[in-house]
Each structure stands twice: as C-alpha cells, then as structure tokens.
C-alpha cells in the first residue's frame, strides 16, 4: 500500500486527525460517527495551552466552546461537534502525517512501513506543537496481522518496552479515572506504548467497523453498578472489550456486555482483569448491551495476578 492508497483508504477525517480552527485552537477528531454539520472532536491546544487529559479538554470545552456541545443519539450523550465552517485547516495523519520531514519521525515511519504497517504521524508532531520532551503519536490502519507485526518490532529490538521510570512519567502526565499504581500495571502489558530511540511512542490502530453494531439510537438506558471480568480484550481504537457480568445492581442486564472506549488506557486490558464500574448500560438496536467506559466511574480495576 502506497502513501496515495493510504489516503484513499481514509477519504474522510478520522480518529486522530487534527482540526485547526479559525481562532487558532487545535482539536483532535474523536470516534467514528460525525454529523450535524461538523466533526466530533476534543480541544488539544487552546490559547497556547496543551491539553493532555480528557478532564482538561472537557473543562475548556465547557468554558469557551459550550455552543459546540450537542446531544447525539447515535452516541447516546452530549459531545462537542466542531462546525465545518469553524475549521480553517485539517491535518490528516494519513496524508500530512506521512510527509513530515523531522528526522526522528521519518525514521520511525520507515521502520513501521518496512514491517508492513501502514501508519502516519498524529499528535503534537502533526500539529507542530511538539517540544523536546514530546512523545511520538502514531496512527495506523488496522490491517490483518498488524498487531503481530507490531510485536515483531519489539522482538527484533526496534521498539523497547517502557522502563519503570518512563511508565510512571507517562502515567503522571495523563492518568485519570484509574488508580495510578493499577494504571502502571496495565501499561506493563502494552505493546501500543513503548520506546523508540529513547523517545516514548504511542501507537493506535484505527478500526471503526467493530463499533458500528454498538451505536444508537439506543432503545433503553439504565444506570448500574457492575462487577465485570474481561473476556476478550482489544488493541484497536475505538476499543471494544467483551466482558462477563460477575455481579450487577440490576437484573436487567445480560451475562455479556461490551465496553467501549476511545482512550488508549483501556486498550489491551488483559483478559481476566476485574473492573467495578458505575455507569449507564445502553441497549443498542443490534440487541447488544453497551457500557461507555469513558463516561463511567471506575471504582476499581484489578489486572490478573495483581494484589488488591
């Protein structure tokens, strides 16, 4: 697949593309559903301030861009939608993100494409707001065998797992919703977050096909407290995790739920992990029951083989 065919495979803005607005702010496209004359997105840089945490982006949206927020029945909640007429430029990881001239960026792309992965640069390097300490964000097409090819880059020594110091450094920068120590334990399992030539690297495999049966408009929504065990993990973005209900505060949920997230911390959750979640359970038109982890309260999370 050439650079041209990569852009052809992604004809419209997708998860990880950047929007530069007329006011100079930079937003990142989120998710797989877009409409109402705009794109679902979150702010990344506003008034010169870089926003790494979801809570920070949400706070800035409510403060400066409340008029962007709309209820979307396909998603089942309010989200910010950036109107097309507010966008002055779109930076796409599948187009501009494969043409960057930064030496380190060129080197990692050469390694990834050489391994058979079809990727582009996203995040601060794509948006031009990186610093000497910035990590490298990479987005890739989710093609058959991609995760195995990524594993091969670790086995060959091209990529390295994060050291304990780098794990804690990453967690302190971005962690929320999950206990810090448990977050570090989860990251120790990951291939999606590693190190290339001493620089932290984050990789997302974008796949919108798996989430489509889990979108609305939803038939039923009910609050619940749930003890869940992860049965089938997922490395992709959006992440779709199959979980078994161990205990529930309501009898009106089936034995299997699907957990959805757009945040990398919930990708690659080890099978056997226990989660205690408080949040809405939605019934999709497909008949599947869905819990959006990103809007739920995670009371605690226990990876397999870890103490309480």
C-alpha positions as CSV (number, residue, x, y, z in Angstrom):
1,X,0.0,0.0,0.0
2,X,1.5,3.3,-1.1
3,X,1.1,6.7,0.6
4,X,-1.6,7.5,-2.0
5,X,-3.6,4.4,-1.3
6,X,-3.4,5.1,2.5
7,X,-5.1,8.5,1.9
8,X,-7.6,6.7,-0.4
9,X,-8.4,4.2,2.4
10,X,-9.2,7.2,4.6
11,X,-11.2,9.6,2.4
12,X,-12.8,11.5,5.3
13,X,-11.4,12.8,8.6
14,X,-10.9,10.0,11.1
15,X,-9.9,9.4,14.7
16,X,-6.6,11.3,15.3
17,X,-6.8,13.8,12.6
18,X,-6.3,17.4,13.7
19,X,-8.5,20.5,13.1
20,X,-7.1,24.0,13.2
21,X,-10.0,26.4,13.9
22,X,-10.3,30.0,12.8
23,X,-9.5,31.1,16.4
24,X,-6.1,29.3,16.2
25,X,-7.1,26.4,18.6
26,X,-6.2,22.8,17.6
27,X,-8.7,20.0,18.1
28,X,-8.4,16.2,17.6
29,X,-11.1,14.2,15.8
30,X,-12.6,11.5,18.0
31,X,-14.7,8.5,17.3
32,X,-16.4,7.0,14.2
33,X,-19.7,9.0,14.0
34,X,-19.8,12.6,12.7
35,X,-22.8,14.7,11.6
36,X,-24.9,17.7,12.3
37,X,-22.6,19.8,10.0
38,X,-19.4,19.1,11.9
39,X,-16.9,16.7,13.4
40,X,-16.9,15.2,16.9
41,X,-13.6,16.4,18.4
42,X,-11.8,17.5,21.6
43,X,-9.5,20.5,22.1
44,X,-5.8,19.8,22.2
45,X,-4.3,23.3,22.2
46,X,-6.3,26.4,23.3
47,X,-4.7,29.8,23.9
48,X,-1.3,28.2,23.8
49,X,-2.2,25.7,26.5
50,X,-1.7,22.0,25.6
51,X,-4.5,19.8,27.0
52,X,-3.4,16.1,27.5
53,X,-6.1,14.9,29.9
54,X,-9.8,14.4,29.0
55,X,-10.9,16.3,32.1
56,X,-8.9,19.3,31.0
57,X,-10.3,19.2,27.4
58,X,-13.8,18.9,28.9
59,X,-13.3,21.8,31.2
60,X,-12.0,24.1,28.4
61,X,-14.9,23.0,26.1
62,X,-17.5,23.9,28.7
63,X,-15.8,27.2,29.4
64,X,-15.1,28.5,25.9
65,X,-17.0,26.3,23.4
66,X,-20.2,25.3,25.1
67,X,-22.0,26.3,21.9
68,X,-20.3,23.3,20.2
69,X,-21.9,20.8,22.5
70,X,-24.9,18.8,21.2
71,X,-26.7,15.6,22.2
72,X,-26.1,12.9,19.6
73,X,-28.5,10.0,19.7
74,X,-26.1,7.7,17.8
75,X,-23.6,8.1,20.7
76,X,-26.2,8.5,23.5
77,X,-24.8,11.6,25.1
78,X,-23.7,15.2,24.7
79,X,-20.4,15.7,22.8
80,X,-18.6,18.7,21.2
81,X,-19.2,18.9,17.5
82,X,-16.9,21.4,15.7
83,X,-18.8,23.0,12.8
84,X,-17.2,22.7,9.4
85,X,-17.3,26.5,8.9
86,X,-15.1,26.9,12.0
87,X,-12.3,24.8,10.6
88,X,-9.6,26.6,8.7
89,X,-7.4,23.6,8.1
90,X,-7.4,19.8,8.5
91,X,-4.2,17.9,9.2
92,X,-4.6,14.2,8.5
93,X,-2.3,11.6,9.8
94,X,-2.8,9.5,6.6
95,X,-1.8,12.5,4.4
96,X,0.3,15.2,6.0
97,X,1.3,12.7,8.7
98,X,3.3,10.6,6.2
99,X,5.1,13.6,4.7
100,X,6.7,15.2,7.8
101,X,10.4,15.9,7.4
102,X,11.5,15.6,11.0
103,X,14.4,13.1,11.1
104,X,13.1,11.0,14.1
105,X,9.6,10.9,12.6
106,X,11.0,9.8,9.2
107,X,13.0,7.1,10.9
108,X,10.1,5.6,12.8
109,X,7.8,5.7,9.8
110,X,10.5,3.9,7.8
111,X,10.6,1.1,10.4
112,X,6.8,0.8,10.7
113,X,6.2,0.7,6.9
114,X,9.2,-1.6,6.5
115,X,7.4,-4.0,8.9
116,X,4.3,-3.9,6.8
117,X,2.3,-1.4,9.0
118,X,0.5,1.4,7.2
119,X,0.9,4.4,9.6
120,X,1.2,8.2,9.8
121,X,2.2,10.6,12.5
122,X,-0.5,12.2,14.7
123,X,-0.5,14.3,17.8
124,X,2.0,17.2,18.5
125,X,4.3,16.4,15.7
126,X,1.5,16.5,13.2
127,X,0.1,19.7,14.7
128,X,3.5,21.4,15.0
129,X,3.3,22.0,18.8
130,X,5.8,19.4,19.9
131,X,8.7,20.1,22.2
132,X,12.0,18.3,23.0
133,X,10.1,16.2,25.6
134,X,7.2,15.3,23.4
135,X,6.4,11.7,22.7
136,X,5.6,10.4,19.2
137,X,1.9,9.6,18.4
138,X,1.4,7.2,15.5
139,X,-1.9,6.1,14.0
140,X,-2.2,3.1,11.7
141,X,-4.7,1.3,9.6
142,X,-5.9,-1.9,11.3
143,X,-5.0,-4.4,8.6
144,X,-4.9,-8.2,9.1
145,X,-1.7,-9.2,11.0
146,X,-0.9,-5.6,12.2
147,X,-0.7,-6.4,15.9
148,X,1.6,-9.4,15.2
149,X,3.9,-7.1,13.1
150,X,4.0,-4.7,16.0
151,X,5.0,-7.5,18.3
152,X,7.8,-8.4,15.9
153,X,9.3,-4.9,16.2
154,X,9.7,-5.5,19.9
155,X,11.1,-8.9,19.4
156,X,13.7,-7.6,16.9
157,X,14.7,-4.7,19.2
158,X,13.4,-1.9,17.0
159,X,11.0,-0.9,19.8
160,X,11.5,-1.3,23.5
161,X,9.1,-1.6,26.4
162,X,9.0,1.4,28.8
163,X,11.2,1.3,31.8
164,X,9.7,1.8,35.2
165,X,10.7,5.4,35.2
166,X,9.1,6.1,31.9
167,X,6.0,4.2,32.9
168,X,5.5,6.4,35.9
169,X,6.4,9.5,33.9
170,X,3.7,8.7,31.4
171,X,1.1,7.9,34.0
172,X,1.7,11.1,36.0
173,X,1.1,13.1,32.8
174,X,-2.1,11.6,31.6
175,X,-3.7,9.3,34.2
176,X,-7.2,9.8,35.3
177,X,-10.2,7.5,36.1
178,X,-7.7,4.7,37.0
179,X,-5.6,4.4,40.2
180,X,-2.0,5.3,39.4
181,X,-0.5,2.0,40.5
182,X,-3.1,0.0,38.6
183,X,-2.5,2.2,35.5
184,X,1.2,1.4,35.7
185,X,0.4,-2.3,36.0
186,X,-1.9,-2.1,32.9
187,X,0.8,-0.3,30.9
188,X,3.3,-3.0,31.6
189,X,1.3,-5.3,29.4
190,X,1.1,-2.9,26.5
191,X,2.7,-3.0,23.1
192,X,0.9,0.1,22.0
193,X,3.1,2.3,24.2
194,X,6.8,1.8,24.0
195,X,10.1,3.5,23.3
196,X,11.9,4.2,20.1
197,X,15.5,5.5,20.3
198,X,14.9,6.8,23.8
199,X,11.6,8.6,22.9
200,X,8.2,7.5,24.1
201,X,6.0,6.1,21.3
202,X,2.2,5.7,21.3
203,X,0.5,3.7,18.5
204,X,-3.2,3.4,17.7
205,X,-4.8,1.0,15.2
206,X,-7.9,2.7,13.9
207,X,-10.9,0.5,13.1
208,X,-14.5,1.8,13.0
209,X,-16.1,-1.5,11.8
210,X,-16.3,-3.1,15.2
211,X,-18.1,-0.3,17.0
212,X,-20.9,0.2,14.4
213,X,-23.2,-2.5,15.9
214,X,-22.8,-0.8,19.3
215,X,-24.0,2.7,18.2
216,X,-27.5,4.1,18.8
217,X,-30.1,5.4,18.7
218,X,-30.4,3.4,21.9
219,X,-33.6,1.5,22.9
220,X,-33.0,1.6,26.6
221,X,-30.6,3.2,29.1
222,X,-30.4,2.3,32.8
223,X,-27.8,3.1,35.5
224,X,-26.0,0.2,37.0
225,X,-23.1,-0.8,39.3
226,X,-21.3,-3.7,37.7
227,X,-18.5,-6.1,38.6
228,X,-17.1,-7.3,35.3
229,X,-14.4,-9.7,34.1
230,X,-12.7,-9.0,30.7
231,X,-13.2,-12.0,28.4
232,X,-12.0,-10.6,25.1
233,X,-9.5,-7.8,25.0
234,X,-8.9,-5.3,22.1
235,X,-5.9,-3.4,20.9
236,X,-7.8,-1.2,18.5
237,X,-9.3,2.4,18.6
238,X,-12.1,2.6,19.4
239,X,-11.6,-0.2,21.8
240,X,-14.4,-2.8,22.1
241,X,-14.0,-5.1,25.1
242,X,-16.2,-8.1,25.7
243,X,-16.9,-8.6,29.4
244,X,-18.8,-11.1,31.6
245,X,-21.1,-9.7,34.3
246,X,-20.0,-11.2,37.6
247,X,-22.4,-9.1,39.7
248,X,-24.9,-6.3,38.8
249,X,-27.1,-3.9,40.8
250,X,-29.9,-4.6,38.3
251,X,-31.2,-7.8,37.0
252,X,-32.0,-6.3,33.6
253,X,-28.6,-6.8,32.0
254,X,-27.4,-9.9,30.2
255,X,-24.4,-12.0,31.1
256,X,-22.2,-10.3,28.4
257,X,-21.6,-6.6,28.0
258,X,-19.5,-4.7,25.5
259,X,-17.2,-2.0,26.9
260,X,-16.4,0.9,24.6
261,X,-13.6,3.4,24.9
262,X,-11.6,5.9,22.8
263,X,-8.9,6.2,25.4
264,X,-5.7,4.2,25.0
265,X,-5.5,3.2,28.6
266,X,-8.4,0.8,28.1
267,X,-6.9,-0.9,25.0
268,X,-5.0,-4.1,25.7
269,X,-6.7,-4.7,29.0
270,X,-5.5,-8.2,29.9
271,X,-8.1,-10.9,29.8
272,X,-9.2,-11.8,33.3
273,X,-9.0,-8.2,34.6
274,X,-11.8,-7.3,37.0
275,X,-13.5,-3.9,36.8
276,X,-16.0,-2.4,39.2
277,X,-17.9,0.2,37.1
278,X,-20.7,2.6,37.9
279,X,-22.4,4.0,34.8
280,X,-25.2,3.7,32.2
281,X,-25.9,0.4,30.3
282,X,-27.3,1.1,26.9
283,X,-29.3,-1.3,24.7
284,X,-28.3,-0.8,21.0
285,X,-30.7,-1.6,18.1
286,X,-28.5,-4.6,17.4
287,X,-29.6,-6.1,20.7
288,X,-26.2,-5.7,22.3
289,X,-25.7,-4.0,25.6
290,X,-23.0,-1.3,25.8
291,X,-21.1,0.5,28.5
292,X,-19.0,3.5,27.6
293,X,-16.1,3.3,30.0
294,X,-15.0,6.9,29.2
295,X,-18.2,8.3,30.8
296,X,-18.4,5.7,33.6
297,X,-16.9,5.8,37.1
298,X,-14.4,3.1,37.6
299,X,-14.4,2.3,41.3
300,X,-11.5,-0.1,41.0
301,X,-9.7,-2.2,38.5
302,X,-7.6,-5.3,39.2
303,X,-5.4,-6.8,36.5
304,X,-4.9,-10.6,36.7
305,X,-2.2,-11.8,39.0
306,X,-2.1,-8.5,40.9
307,X,-2.8,-7.9,44.5
308,X,-5.7,-5.8,45.7
